Amino acid sequence: MRVIRLLLVVPICCLAQESVPVIAFDKKHHDFGMIGPAETVFHRFIVTNMGNAPLKIKNVASSCGCSVASVGKWALAHGESTFVEVKFNPSGMAGHVHKSLQVISDDPKSPNVTLTFEAGIVRDIVLKPPVAFFDDILRSGTASSTMRLESTNGQPIAITSAKIQNAPYLSFSQERDGCDVVFNVFIDGKRIPKKVIAGSDVLTIRTASEYSPEIHFHLHWNLQTAIIANPSRIAWAEEAGTESKSAIVIARKDGRPFKILSVKPSSRLLTTSGISKASAAEHTFLVMLSPKAKAGNYCELLTLRLDCPDQEYFEVSVAAVLW
């Protein structure tokens, strides 16, 4: 009788076995080997559901912005496989790097699995410095900056092309210094478009290097303000129906005389009085808002055209709150 009872217990235990998903990978680490700083690489980790219940991949998160992960299928039946692909961009890196991905699923025993990858970033060319700043350039003047492409493997750097797109105010020359290449970059304030006072451009250099085929030298610049105003802006808070009026003085920082050639308000409600056509070190005049202006908020501009070679245009900000 005991033997019969024992035999009956076995199938009952088998029926009680839990149905769960089990996540498994072909491998959890990948070595990309030696790659260049401009070489984006990819790898697919194969993931399989080894359990006896459907597997759901909930999320895949990378350890930094240099890597992007994607998943072939988010739900896997028993025995089904898919991939988790990692895209790695080593731009700006050097030496040996080690990164990771977190794969989150509904596997109760392994809800969070870490996948890792590594690479050796070969930089046979180093840009020094990687960026240049041209601060307070005179519109009538020029400025220059020097940067070096430095060879780190003892081989001469071969430049195949160099170009700055859509920036006629920028020019450059290059010269060899041993295995290195030196670039001299020049900016001409007179060729910067009118009313533009700041900007950013990129010198793109292409080389014959396998690991550094394209290098970007970033240039940031701003023009010096030659004209100052007192007050720096005009603001009124008054009752509608009355004429708002304020005096303003504009002058050159260097004290040299200049002329106001024309005045252009952004609204017909905005007018000026007392502007002299003569050349002077400073100009004082009135700015007025018409009594016809209705209650509300106003944000206007008064644009002055000058004969100042370092600043052909000057804008006065005018704001009003009328009730």
C-alpha positions as CSV (number, residue, x, y, z in Angstrom):
1,M,0.0,0.0,0.0
2,R,2.9,2.4,0.7
3,V,4.3,1.8,-2.7
4,I,1.1,2.8,-4.4
5,R,0.9,6.1,-2.4
6,L,4.5,7.0,-3.4
7,L,3.8,6.5,-7.1
8,L,0.9,8.8,-6.9
9,V,3.0,11.6,-5.4
10,V,5.4,11.8,-8.4
11,P,2.9,13.1,-11.1
12,I,1.4,15.5,-8.6
13,C,4.9,17.2,-8.1
14,C,5.4,17.3,-11.8
15,L,2.1,19.1,-12.3
16,A,3.0,21.6,-9.7
17,Q,6.3,22.7,-11.5
18,E,6.2,26.5,-12.1
19,S,6.0,27.8,-15.6
20,V,8.5,30.7,-15.9
21,P,10.5,32.5,-18.6
22,V,14.3,32.1,-18.5
23,I,16.5,34.6,-20.4
24,A,19.8,33.4,-21.9
25,F,22.5,35.0,-24.0
26,D,25.0,33.6,-26.5
27,K,27.5,35.7,-24.6
28,K,27.5,38.7,-22.2
29,H,30.7,40.4,-23.3
30,H,32.0,41.6,-26.7
31,D,35.4,43.0,-27.7
32,F,35.4,45.3,-30.7
33,G,39.2,45.3,-30.8
34,M,41.1,48.3,-32.0
35,I,38.9,51.0,-33.7
36,G,39.3,54.6,-34.8
37,P,37.7,57.6,-33.1
38,A,35.5,58.1,-36.2
39,E,34.5,54.4,-36.6
40,T,31.0,53.6,-35.4
41,V,30.7,49.9,-34.7
42,F,27.8,47.4,-34.1
43,H,27.3,44.1,-32.4
44,R,24.3,41.8,-31.8
45,F,24.0,39.8,-28.6
46,I,21.6,36.8,-29.2
47,V,19.0,36.4,-26.6
48,T,16.9,33.2,-26.2
49,N,13.9,32.3,-24.0
50,M,15.0,29.0,-22.4
51,G,12.0,28.9,-20.1
52,N,8.5,27.3,-20.5
53,A,6.6,30.5,-20.4
54,P,6.6,33.6,-22.6
55,L,9.5,36.1,-22.0
56,K,9.0,39.8,-22.1
57,I,12.0,42.2,-22.5
58,K,10.9,45.4,-20.7
59,N,13.8,47.8,-21.3
60,V,17.4,48.0,-22.5
61,A,19.5,50.9,-21.1
62,S,23.0,51.9,-22.1
63,S,25.6,53.2,-19.6
64,C,26.3,56.4,-21.7
65,G,25.2,58.4,-24.6
66,C,28.0,57.0,-26.8
67,S,26.1,53.7,-27.2
68,V,22.5,53.1,-28.5
69,A,20.7,49.8,-28.0
70,S,17.9,48.3,-30.1
71,V,15.9,45.1,-29.7
72,G,14.7,42.7,-32.5
73,K,11.6,41.5,-30.6
74,W,10.3,42.4,-27.2
75,A,8.3,39.2,-26.5
76,L,9.7,35.7,-27.0
77,A,7.9,32.4,-26.9
78,H,9.5,29.3,-25.4
79,G,12.7,28.5,-27.4
80,E,12.5,31.7,-29.5
81,S,15.5,33.9,-30.1
82,T,16.1,37.5,-31.0
83,F,18.9,40.1,-30.7
84,V,19.9,43.0,-28.6
85,E,22.1,45.3,-30.8
86,V,24.5,47.9,-29.5
87,K,25.7,50.8,-31.7
88,F,28.9,52.3,-30.3
89,N,30.2,55.7,-31.4
90,P,33.8,56.4,-30.0
91,S,34.0,60.0,-31.1
92,G,36.1,62.1,-28.7
93,M,37.5,59.0,-26.9
94,A,41.0,57.6,-26.7
95,G,42.6,54.5,-25.2
96,H,40.8,51.5,-23.8
97,V,37.1,51.9,-22.9
98,H,34.6,49.6,-21.2
99,K,30.8,50.1,-21.5
100,S,27.7,48.2,-20.5
101,L,24.0,47.6,-21.2
102,Q,21.3,46.7,-18.8
103,V,18.6,44.3,-20.1
104,I,15.5,44.2,-18.0
105,S,13.0,41.4,-18.4
106,D,10.3,39.5,-16.5
107,D,12.6,36.5,-15.8
108,P,12.1,36.2,-12.1
109,K,15.6,34.9,-11.4
110,S,17.5,37.3,-13.7
111,P,15.3,40.4,-14.1
112,N,18.4,42.6,-14.8
113,V,21.2,41.3,-16.9
114,T,24.4,43.3,-17.6
115,L,26.0,43.0,-21.1
116,T,29.4,44.6,-21.5
117,F,31.6,45.6,-24.4
118,E,35.1,47.0,-24.8
119,A,37.2,48.7,-27.5
120,G,40.7,50.2,-27.9
121,I,40.3,53.7,-29.5
122,V,43.3,54.4,-31.7
123,R,44.0,58.1,-32.1
124,D,46.9,58.4,-34.5
125,I,46.1,62.1,-35.0
126,V,45.3,64.5,-32.1
127,L,43.8,67.9,-32.6
128,K,45.2,70.6,-30.3
129,P,43.2,72.6,-29.3
130,P,39.9,71.1,-30.5
131,V,38.1,74.5,-30.5
132,A,39.0,78.2,-31.0
133,F,37.2,81.3,-29.7
134,F,37.4,84.7,-31.4
135,D,36.1,87.1,-28.8
136,D,35.3,90.8,-29.3
137,I,36.4,91.0,-32.9
138,L,36.2,94.5,-34.5
139,R,34.0,94.6,-37.6
140,S,36.8,96.6,-39.2
141,G,39.5,94.3,-38.0
142,T,40.8,90.7,-38.2
143,A,41.8,88.0,-35.8
144,S,43.6,84.6,-36.1
145,S,44.0,81.3,-34.3
146,T,46.4,78.4,-34.7
147,M,45.7,74.7,-34.2
148,R,47.9,71.6,-34.7
149,L,47.2,68.2,-36.0
150,E,49.7,66.1,-34.0
151,S,50.9,62.7,-35.2
152,T,51.0,60.2,-32.4
153,N,52.5,57.2,-34.3
154,G,55.6,59.0,-35.8
155,Q,54.1,58.9,-39.4
156,P,53.6,62.1,-41.4
157,I,49.9,63.3,-41.5
158,A,48.5,63.3,-45.0
159,I,45.7,65.9,-45.6
160,T,43.4,65.1,-48.5
161,S,41.1,68.1,-48.1
162,A,40.1,71.0,-45.7
163,K,37.0,73.1,-46.0
164,I,34.8,75.6,-44.1
165,Q,31.2,75.6,-45.4
166,N,29.3,78.9,-46.0
167,A,31.7,81.2,-44.1
168,P,33.4,83.7,-46.5
169,Y,34.7,85.7,-43.5
170,L,36.9,82.7,-42.5
171,S,40.1,81.5,-44.3
172,F,43.0,79.3,-43.4
173,S,46.5,78.2,-44.4
174,Q,48.3,75.1,-43.5
175,E,52.0,74.2,-43.1
176,R,53.9,71.1,-42.2
177,D,56.0,70.9,-39.0
178,G,57.8,67.5,-39.0
179,C,55.1,64.8,-39.0
180,D,52.5,67.4,-37.8
181,V,50.3,69.8,-39.7
182,V,49.7,73.3,-38.4
183,F,46.5,75.2,-39.5
184,N,46.3,79.0,-39.2
185,V,42.7,80.2,-39.2
186,F,41.8,83.9,-39.9
187,I,38.5,85.8,-39.5
188,D,37.8,89.0,-41.3
189,G,35.2,91.2,-39.5
190,K,34.4,93.2,-42.6
191,R,33.1,90.1,-44.4
192,I,30.7,89.1,-41.6
193,P,27.1,89.7,-42.7
194,K,25.5,92.9,-41.5
195,K,23.4,92.6,-38.4
196,V,25.1,89.3,-37.5
197,I,27.2,89.7,-34.3
198,A,28.1,86.1,-33.3
199,G,28.3,82.6,-34.8
200,S,29.9,79.1,-34.9
201,D,31.6,77.4,-37.8
202,V,33.5,74.1,-38.4
203,L,36.7,73.5,-40.3
204,T,36.4,69.9,-41.6
205,I,39.7,68.2,-42.3
206,R,40.0,64.9,-44.2
207,T,43.1,62.8,-43.9
208,A,44.5,59.6,-45.4
209,S,44.5,58.0,-41.9
210,E,42.5,54.8,-41.4
211,Y,41.6,55.7,-37.8
212,S,41.1,59.5,-38.1
213,P,39.7,60.0,-41.6
214,E,37.7,63.1,-40.7
215,I,38.6,65.7,-38.0
216,H,36.4,68.7,-37.0
217,F,37.9,72.0,-35.7
218,H,35.2,74.1,-34.1
219,L,35.3,77.9,-34.3
220,H,33.2,80.3,-32.2
221,W,33.2,84.0,-32.6
222,N,31.5,87.3,-31.6
223,L,31.9,90.9,-32.7
224,Q,32.8,93.6,-30.3
225,T,30.1,96.1,-29.5
226,A,31.4,99.5,-30.6
227,I,28.3,101.5,-29.6
228,I,26.8,101.8,-26.1
229,A,23.5,103.3,-25.0
230,N,22.4,105.0,-21.8
231,P,19.9,103.7,-20.8
232,S,20.6,100.3,-22.4
233,R,16.8,99.9,-23.1
234,I,13.7,102.0,-22.8
235,A,10.7,100.9,-20.7
236,W,7.4,102.6,-19.8
237,A,4.6,101.6,-17.5
238,E,1.9,104.3,-18.0
239,E,-1.8,104.9,-18.6
240,A,-2.9,104.6,-22.2
241,G,-3.7,107.9,-24.0
242,T,-0.6,109.8,-22.9
243,E,2.6,110.2,-24.9
244,S,5.4,108.2,-23.4
245,K,8.8,109.9,-23.8
246,S,12.4,109.1,-22.9
247,A,15.8,110.6,-23.7
248,I,18.6,108.3,-24.8
249,V,22.3,108.8,-25.4
250,I,24.4,106.6,-27.7
251,A,28.1,106.9,-28.1
252,R,31.2,105.0,-29.3
253,K,33.3,103.2,-26.7
254,D,36.5,104.7,-28.2
255,G,35.1,108.2,-28.1
256,R,35.4,108.7,-31.8
257,P,32.6,110.7,-33.7
258,F,30.0,109.1,-35.9
259,K,26.8,109.9,-37.7
260,I,23.3,108.5,-37.4
261,L,22.4,107.9,-41.1
262,S,18.8,106.6,-40.6
263,V,16.3,105.5,-38.0
264,K,13.8,102.6,-38.5
265,P,11.2,101.9,-35.8
266,S,9.4,98.5,-35.7
267,S,6.1,100.3,-35.3
268,R,4.4,103.5,-36.6
269,L,3.5,104.2,-33.0
270,L,7.2,104.7,-32.2
271,T,8.9,107.9,-33.2
272,T,12.1,109.9,-32.5
273,S,13.0,113.6,-32.2
274,G,16.2,115.6,-32.0
275,I,18.5,113.3,-34.0
276,S,21.3,115.3,-35.5
277,K,22.8,114.5,-38.9
278,A,26.2,115.9,-37.8
279,S,29.1,113.8,-36.7
280,A,29.5,113.6,-33.0
281,A,31.1,111.6,-30.2
282,E,27.7,111.0,-28.7
283,H,24.1,111.6,-29.8
284,T,21.2,112.5,-27.5
285,F,17.6,112.3,-28.8
286,L,14.1,111.5,-27.6
287,V,12.1,108.3,-28.2
288,M,8.3,108.6,-28.0
289,L,5.3,106.2,-28.1
290,S,2.2,107.8,-29.6
291,P,-0.8,108.5,-27.3
292,K,-2.8,106.5,-29.9
293,A,-1.3,103.3,-28.5
294,K,-4.0,101.3,-26.9
295,A,-3.8,99.5,-23.5
296,G,-1.6,96.4,-23.7
297,N,2.0,95.2,-23.8
298,Y,4.5,96.4,-26.4
299,C,7.9,95.1,-27.4
300,E,9.5,97.2,-30.1
301,L,12.9,97.9,-31.7
302,L,14.5,101.1,-32.9
303,T,17.1,100.3,-35.5
304,L,19.8,102.9,-36.2
305,R,22.0,102.8,-39.2
306,L,25.4,104.4,-38.5
307,D,28.6,105.3,-40.4
308,C,30.6,103.5,-37.8
309,P,32.8,100.9,-39.5
310,D,32.8,98.6,-36.5
311,Q,29.1,98.6,-36.0
312,E,26.9,99.7,-38.9
313,Y,23.6,98.9,-37.1
314,F,22.6,99.5,-33.5
315,E,19.2,98.4,-32.0
316,V,17.5,100.0,-29.1
317,S,14.9,97.8,-27.3
318,V,11.7,99.6,-26.3
319,A,9.0,98.0,-24.0
320,A,5.8,99.5,-22.7
321,V,2.9,98.3,-20.5
322,L,-0.1,100.5,-20.9
323,W,-3.4,100.2,-18.9
